């Protein structure tokens, strides 16, 4: 979809996203705006995700509430939602909901966490884990992306709309040299950008790929990832689209993809999709 085209109708029901919205003081759970995953996947043409494993990990950097005597408290917010939850929640509505805590008194941190688990679990309609983190804990979680960086590859980029034809197997010469060998590989790029399907605003990310299968052309992989530069979709379906394209064109024996998107409105989203159950440590990069 060109960035100037209207998004598909299934992605237009997006609550406050793209609208002028007043901030409301006070806890108000009905600000949360769930959207069914089925509708967002249909709009992005990623309707074949049933066999996939994974989750969406959210981090909130601007979360506060009042204690019983009115003194502000602050914490980092981290929660993870199973990728098979019935719904996703529109990120601006989540920001507005979280902002409502800032001028509301709660008995203690456990009470706040309990309310968040209840409200967000209901909104996402799926399995959810949540923690409130000390601010020092956020700082200590910074890491570097694993694997081999693709960004210095000598490639010419001409596609800025999704170009899956760039995903090809390695040449016989490259295979013989072992440069893209058939064991498990891990690659990442910091060059990734896509666009919000509603506002057209850029969504910047580092994308990490774990792959096991036949040798592949990493230059083509980088060209393919760069081709999302004007592609419009939500974070979750963007990573799912990449996952499906790599599965279709490379036919790997194992595949996992992580999108580390930069924050907007104090929130970042990190979708992870894998062909097999796989545990990865939470990864927060310097730009997040």
C-alpha positions as CSV (number, residue, x, y, z in Angstrom):
1,X,0.0,0.0,0.0
2,X,1.3,3.4,-0.8
3,X,1.7,5.7,2.2
4,X,-0.9,8.1,0.7
5,X,-3.6,5.4,0.2
6,X,-6.3,4.9,2.8
7,X,-5.7,1.9,5.0
8,X,-8.0,-1.2,4.6
9,X,-11.3,-0.9,6.4
10,X,-10.4,-3.6,9.0
11,X,-7.5,-1.3,10.2
12,X,-9.6,1.8,10.2
13,X,-11.4,0.9,13.5
14,X,-8.6,2.2,15.5
15,X,-10.1,4.2,18.3
16,X,-8.2,7.4,19.2
17,X,-5.2,6.7,16.8
18,X,-4.9,9.6,14.4
19,X,-7.5,11.7,16.3
20,X,-7.1,14.8,18.5
21,X,-7.7,13.5,22.0
22,X,-7.9,15.2,25.4
23,X,-6.0,13.6,28.3
24,X,-8.2,12.6,31.2
25,X,-7.1,12.7,34.8
26,X,-8.2,9.6,36.7
27,X,-8.2,5.9,36.2
28,X,-10.6,5.0,33.4
29,X,-10.3,1.4,32.0
30,X,-12.9,2.0,29.2
31,X,-10.2,4.1,27.4
32,X,-8.6,0.9,26.3
33,X,-9.5,0.1,22.6
34,X,-9.2,-3.6,21.7
35,X,-9.1,-4.7,18.1
36,X,-9.4,-8.3,17.1
37,X,-6.2,-9.9,15.8
38,X,-8.3,-11.5,13.1
39,X,-9.3,-8.1,11.7
40,X,-5.8,-6.6,11.7
41,X,-4.3,-9.8,10.2
42,X,-7.0,-9.8,7.4
43,X,-6.1,-6.2,6.6
44,X,-2.4,-7.0,6.4
45,X,-2.9,-10.3,4.6
46,X,-1.4,-12.4,7.3
47,X,-4.1,-14.9,8.0
48,X,-1.9,-18.1,8.2
49,X,-0.4,-17.6,11.7
50,X,-2.1,-20.4,13.6
51,X,1.0,-22.7,13.7
52,X,3.2,-19.8,15.0
53,X,4.6,-19.4,18.5
54,X,5.4,-16.0,20.1
55,X,4.3,-13.0,22.0
56,X,4.2,-9.2,22.0
57,X,6.3,-7.6,24.7
58,X,5.4,-4.0,25.6
59,X,7.5,-1.7,27.7
60,X,6.2,1.5,29.3
61,X,8.7,4.2,30.3
62,X,6.2,6.9,31.5
63,X,4.1,5.2,34.2
64,X,3.2,6.9,37.5
65,X,0.5,6.8,40.2
66,X,-0.2,8.4,43.6
67,X,0.2,6.6,46.9
68,X,-2.4,6.9,49.7
69,X,-1.0,10.3,50.8
70,X,-0.8,11.7,47.3
71,X,2.9,11.3,46.7
72,X,3.7,10.3,43.1
73,X,5.3,6.9,42.5
74,X,7.0,5.9,39.2
75,X,8.0,2.5,37.7
76,X,8.8,0.9,34.4
77,X,6.0,-1.2,33.1
78,X,6.7,-4.5,31.2
79,X,4.1,-6.9,30.0
80,X,3.9,-9.7,27.4
81,X,0.9,-10.9,25.6
82,X,0.6,-14.3,23.8
83,X,0.4,-13.9,20.0
84,X,-2.8,-16.0,20.0
85,X,-4.7,-13.6,22.2
86,X,-8.0,-12.7,20.7
87,X,-7.2,-9.0,20.6
88,X,-4.5,-6.4,20.3
89,X,-4.9,-3.0,22.0
90,X,-4.4,0.2,20.0
91,X,-1.3,1.8,21.4
92,X,-2.6,5.4,21.8
93,X,-5.6,4.1,23.8
94,X,-3.2,2.2,26.0
95,X,-1.2,5.4,26.5
96,X,-4.3,7.3,27.5
97,X,-5.4,4.5,29.9
98,X,-2.0,4.4,31.6
99,X,-1.9,8.2,31.9
100,X,-5.1,8.0,33.9
101,X,-3.1,6.3,36.8
102,X,-1.0,9.4,37.2
103,X,-3.6,11.3,39.2
104,X,-5.2,8.4,41.0
105,X,-4.4,7.1,44.5
106,X,-3.7,3.4,45.0
107,X,-3.0,1.5,48.2
108,X,0.4,0.1,47.0
109,X,2.4,-1.2,44.1
110,X,0.8,-4.6,44.3
111,X,-2.7,-3.0,44.0
112,X,-1.6,-1.2,40.8
113,X,-0.1,-4.3,39.3
114,X,-3.3,-6.3,40.1
115,X,-5.5,-3.7,38.4
116,X,-3.2,-3.6,35.3
117,X,-3.3,-7.4,35.0
118,X,-7.0,-7.5,35.3
119,X,-7.7,-4.7,32.8
120,X,-5.1,-5.6,30.2
121,X,-5.9,-9.3,30.4
122,X,-9.5,-8.5,29.6
123,X,-8.6,-6.1,26.8
124,X,-6.2,-8.4,25.1
125,X,-8.4,-11.4,25.8
126,X,-5.5,-13.7,26.2
127,X,-2.6,-14.9,28.4
128,X,-0.6,-12.0,29.8
129,X,2.3,-11.6,32.2
130,X,3.1,-8.2,33.8
131,X,5.7,-6.6,36.0
132,X,6.4,-3.2,37.5
133,X,10.1,-2.5,37.4
134,X,12.3,-0.1,39.3
135,X,13.8,2.5,37.0
136,X,17.3,1.2,37.6
137,X,16.0,-2.1,36.3
138,X,15.2,-0.5,33.0
139,X,18.7,0.9,32.7
140,X,20.4,-2.4,33.4
141,X,18.4,-4.2,30.7
142,X,20.1,-2.5,27.8
143,X,21.7,-5.0,25.4
144,X,23.1,-5.3,21.9
145,X,21.4,-7.3,19.1
146,X,22.6,-10.8,18.7
147,X,24.1,-12.3,15.5
148,X,25.6,-10.8,12.4
149,X,24.7,-7.2,11.4
150,X,23.5,-6.9,7.8
151,X,23.9,-3.1,7.6
152,X,27.4,-3.0,6.1
153,X,26.5,-5.2,3.1
154,X,27.2,-3.6,-0.2
155,X,23.7,-3.5,-1.7
156,X,21.7,-1.2,-4.0
157,X,18.2,-0.5,-2.7
158,X,15.5,0.5,-5.1
159,X,12.4,-1.1,-3.5
160,X,10.5,0.8,-0.8
161,X,7.3,-1.2,-0.8
162,X,7.4,-4.8,0.4
163,X,9.4,-6.8,-2.2
164,X,9.4,-10.5,-1.2
165,X,11.0,-11.4,-4.6
166,X,14.3,-10.3,-3.0
167,X,14.2,-13.4,-0.8
168,X,16.3,-15.9,-2.8
169,X,18.5,-18.9,-2.0
170,X,22.3,-18.4,-2.1
171,X,24.2,-19.0,-5.3
172,X,26.2,-22.2,-5.6
173,X,29.4,-20.2,-5.2
174,X,28.2,-18.7,-1.9
175,X,27.0,-22.0,-0.7
176,X,30.4,-23.7,-1.4
177,X,32.2,-20.9,0.5
178,X,30.0,-21.5,3.5
179,X,29.3,-17.7,3.9
180,X,25.6,-18.4,4.4
181,X,25.9,-22.0,5.7
182,X,23.0,-24.2,6.5
183,X,23.4,-24.3,10.3
184,X,21.5,-21.9,12.5
185,X,22.2,-18.3,11.5
186,X,21.3,-15.1,13.3
187,X,21.1,-11.7,11.5
188,X,19.9,-8.2,12.4
189,X,19.4,-4.8,10.9
190,X,19.0,-1.4,12.4
191,X,17.8,0.0,9.0
192,X,14.2,-1.1,9.3
193,X,11.4,1.4,9.0
194,X,7.7,0.9,8.3
195,X,4.7,3.2,8.5
196,X,1.6,3.4,10.8
197,X,-1.4,2.3,8.7
198,X,-3.6,5.1,10.2
199,X,-1.3,8.2,10.7
200,X,1.5,7.4,8.2
201,X,4.1,8.2,10.9
202,X,7.3,6.2,10.7
203,X,7.9,3.2,12.9
204,X,11.6,2.5,13.4
205,X,13.0,-0.8,14.5
206,X,15.8,-3.3,14.8
207,X,14.8,-6.6,13.3
208,X,16.5,-9.8,14.4
209,X,16.1,-13.1,12.5
210,X,17.1,-16.6,13.6
211,X,17.2,-19.1,10.7
212,X,18.0,-22.7,10.2
213,X,17.8,-24.2,6.7
214,X,19.4,-24.1,3.2
215,X,21.9,-21.3,2.5
216,X,20.3,-18.0,1.6
217,X,21.3,-14.7,0.0
218,X,21.8,-12.2,2.8
219,X,22.1,-9.2,0.4
220,X,18.6,-10.0,-0.8
221,X,17.4,-10.3,2.8
222,X,18.6,-6.8,3.5
223,X,17.0,-5.4,0.4
224,X,13.8,-7.1,1.4
225,X,13.8,-5.6,4.9
226,X,14.6,-2.2,3.5
227,X,11.6,-2.5,1.2
228,X,9.3,-2.1,4.1
229,X,10.2,1.6,4.3
230,X,6.9,2.8,3.0
231,X,4.9,-0.3,3.9
232,X,1.9,0.5,6.2
233,X,0.9,-2.0,8.9
234,X,0.9,-2.3,12.7
235,X,4.0,-3.6,14.5
236,X,2.5,-7.0,15.2
237,X,1.3,-7.8,11.6
238,X,4.5,-6.3,10.1
239,X,6.6,-8.9,11.9
240,X,4.1,-11.6,11.0
241,X,4.2,-10.6,7.3
242,X,8.0,-10.9,7.4
243,X,7.7,-14.3,9.1
244,X,5.3,-15.6,6.4
245,X,7.4,-14.3,3.5
246,X,10.6,-15.9,4.8
247,X,8.7,-19.2,5.5
248,X,7.3,-19.2,1.9
249,X,10.4,-18.2,0.0
250,X,13.1,-20.0,2.1
251,X,11.2,-23.0,3.5
252,X,13.4,-23.1,6.6
253,X,13.5,-25.9,9.1
254,X,13.3,-23.3,11.9
255,X,12.6,-19.6,11.9
256,X,12.2,-16.9,14.5
257,X,11.8,-13.1,14.1
258,X,11.9,-10.3,16.7
259,X,11.0,-6.7,16.0
260,X,12.4,-4.2,18.5
261,X,10.4,-1.1,17.7
262,X,11.3,2.3,19.1
263,X,9.0,3.8,21.6
264,X,6.2,6.2,20.8
265,X,4.2,8.0,23.5
266,X,6.4,6.3,26.1
267,X,5.6,2.8,24.9
268,X,7.5,0.3,22.7
269,X,6.3,-2.9,21.3
270,X,8.5,-5.9,20.6
271,X,6.7,-8.7,18.6
272,X,8.3,-12.1,18.5
273,X,7.2,-15.0,16.2
274,X,8.8,-18.4,16.0
275,X,8.1,-21.7,14.2
276,X,9.0,-23.6,17.3
277,X,8.7,-22.9,21.1
278,X,11.8,-20.7,21.8
279,X,12.7,-18.7,24.9
280,X,14.6,-15.4,24.3
281,X,15.7,-13.0,27.0
282,X,13.9,-9.7,26.9
283,X,16.0,-7.5,24.6
284,X,16.1,-3.7,25.0
285,X,18.3,-1.9,22.6
286,X,20.0,1.5,22.9
287,X,17.5,3.3,20.7
288,X,14.6,2.1,22.9
